[in-house]
Amino acid sequence: MPTVDLFDETYVAVVPEVLAPRITAPSLLAEWFPRLSFDVFMDRGEKGTRWSITGELEGSMEVWLEPMARGTVVHWFVRGEPTASAPRDVAGRYVDMINARMFAFKDAAEGADDSAVG
């Protein structure tokens, strides 16, 4: 089992086919996770994407998009081992980072300001 094994889920009132290109955009990932590099190993279209990650974590990340009612449940998975460049509480930092950024993304995606979601 990896040292870092995180899971998060958030409902966003936007359908997967609209949400997918926004939440998996390389520019968004670079903004949210500047200390990681991403290599797509499975592009699942409107169902999400899986990446190999390197940087302060070595492992994988996945965004799984589950259709729900008139929107999408966004599931995040981050699994890996901290590298020498990782801060002491890397897992806690990623939990905080994903939660804060996901709620801001959700608010922007559901609101009138689409410029904030990529």
LOZA-665483 format. One record per residue (C-alpha): x, y, z; residue number from 1; residue in one letter. Coordinates in Angstrom, 1 decimal. Each point is the difference from the previous one (the first is absolute). Example, Ala and Ser with C-alpha at 12.3 -4.5 7.8 and 13.67 -1.06 7.14 Angstrom:
BEGIN
((12.3,-4.5,7.8),1,'a')
((1.4,3.4,-0.7),2,'s')
***
This chain:
BEGIN
((0.0,0.0,0.0),1,'m')
((1.4,3.4,-0.9),2,'p')
((1.0,2.4,2.7),3,'t')
((-2.3,2.7,-1.4),4,'v')
((-3.4,-1.4,-0.9),5,'d')
((-2.7,2.8,-0.3),6,'l')
((-3.5,0.0,-1.2),7,'f')
((-2.5,2.9,-0.3),8,'d')
((-3.3,0.5,-1.7),9,'e')
((-2.1,3.1,-0.8),10,'t')
((-3.3,0.4,-1.8),11,'y')
((0.1,2.7,-2.7),12,'v')
((-3.3,1.0,-1.7),13,'a')
((1.5,-0.3,-3.5),14,'v')
((-0.3,-3.0,-2.3),15,'v')
((3.1,-2.1,-0.6),16,'p')
((0.4,0.8,-3.7),17,'e')
((0.4,3.7,0.9),18,'v')
((2.0,-0.5,3.2),19,'l')
((2.5,-2.6,-1.3),20,'a')
((2.1,2.3,-2.2),21,'p')
((0.1,2.6,2.7),22,'r')
((1.0,-2.1,3.0),23,'i')
((2.6,-2.0,-1.9),24,'t')
((1.6,2.8,-1.9),25,'a')
((3.8,0.0,0.2),26,'p')
((-0.1,3.8,0.8),27,'s')
((-2.2,-0.6,3.0),28,'l')
((2.1,-2.9,1.3),29,'l')
((3.2,2.2,-0.3),30,'a')
((-1.7,2.8,1.9),31,'e')
((-1.4,-2.3,2.8),32,'w')
((3.0,-2.3,0.3),33,'f')
((3.2,2.0,-1.0),34,'p')
((2.3,-2.5,1.7),35,'r')
((-1.3,-3.0,-2.1),36,'l')
((0.5,-1.1,-3.6),37,'s')
((-2.8,-1.9,-1.7),38,'f')
((0.1,-2.7,-2.6),39,'d')
((-3.4,-1.2,-1.2),40,'v')
((-0.2,-3.8,-0.1),41,'f')
((-3.7,-0.3,-0.4),42,'m')
((-2.3,2.7,-1.5),43,'d')
((-3.5,-1.1,0.7),44,'r')
((-1.7,3.0,-1.6),45,'g')
((-3.0,1.2,1.9),46,'e')
((0.7,-2.7,2.6),47,'k')
((3.3,1.6,1.0),48,'g')
((3.7,-0.5,-0.3),49,'t')
((2.8,-2.0,1.7),50,'r')
((3.6,1.3,0.2),51,'w')
((3.3,-1.1,1.2),52,'s')
((1.5,2.7,2.2),53,'i')
((3.5,1.0,0.8),54,'t')
((1.5,2.8,2.1),55,'g')
((-0.5,0.2,3.7),56,'e')
((-2.2,-3.2,-0.3),57,'l')
((0.7,-3.0,-2.2),58,'e')
((-3.1,-2.0,-0.9),59,'g')
((-3.4,0.6,-1.6),60,'s')
((-2.9,2.4,0.0),61,'m')
((-3.5,-0.5,-1.3),62,'e')
((-3.0,2.1,-0.6),63,'v')
((-3.1,-2.2,-0.4),64,'w')
((-3.2,1.8,-1.1),65,'l')
((-3.2,-1.7,1.0),66,'e')
((-3.3,1.3,-1.5),67,'p')
((-2.4,0.8,2.8),68,'m')
((-3.4,1.6,-0.4),69,'a')
((0.6,3.2,-2.1),70,'r')
((3.7,0.2,0.8),71,'g')
((3.1,-2.0,0.8),72,'t')
((1.7,-1.4,3.1),73,'v')
((3.7,0.8,-0.4),74,'v')
((2.1,-2.7,1.6),75,'h')
((3.7,0.7,0.7),76,'w')
((2.5,-2.7,0.7),77,'f')
((3.7,0.7,0.8),78,'v')
((2.3,-2.9,0.8),79,'r')
((3.7,0.1,0.3),80,'g')
((3.2,0.2,1.9),81,'e')
((1.5,3.3,1.2),82,'p')
((3.4,0.9,-1.5),83,'t')
((2.8,1.9,1.6),84,'a')
((-1.5,3.3,-1.2),85,'s')
((-3.3,-0.6,1.8),86,'a')
((-1.0,1.9,3.1),87,'p')
((-0.3,-1.8,3.3),88,'r')
((-3.9,-0.2,-0.1),89,'d')
((-0.4,-0.4,-3.8),90,'v')
((-3.2,-2.1,0.4),91,'a')
((-1.7,2.7,2.1),92,'g')
((1.1,2.7,-2.4),93,'r')
((-1.5,-1.8,-2.9),94,'y')
((-3.3,-0.5,1.9),95,'v')
((-0.2,3.7,0.7),96,'d')
((1.0,1.0,-3.5),97,'m')
((-2.5,-2.2,-1.7),98,'i')
((-2.8,1.0,2.3),99,'n')
((0.6,3.7,-0.3),100,'a')
((0.5,0.0,-3.8),101,'r')
((-2.9,-2.4,-0.7),102,'m')
((-2.5,2.1,1.9),103,'f')
((1.2,3.2,-1.9),104,'a')
((-0.2,-2.0,-3.2),105,'f')
((-3.5,-1.2,0.9),106,'k')
((-1.2,3.5,0.7),107,'d')
((1.4,1.4,-3.2),108,'a')
((-1.3,-2.9,-2.1),109,'a')
((-3.5,0.3,1.4),110,'e')
((0.0,3.8,-0.1),111,'g')
((0.0,2.5,-2.8),112,'a')
((3.8,0.5,-0.1),113,'d')
((1.3,-2.8,-2.2),114,'d')
((3.3,1.7,-0.5),115,'s')
((1.1,-1.3,3.4),116,'a')
((-0.3,-3.7,-1.0),117,'v')
((2.3,-0.1,-3.0),118,'g')
***
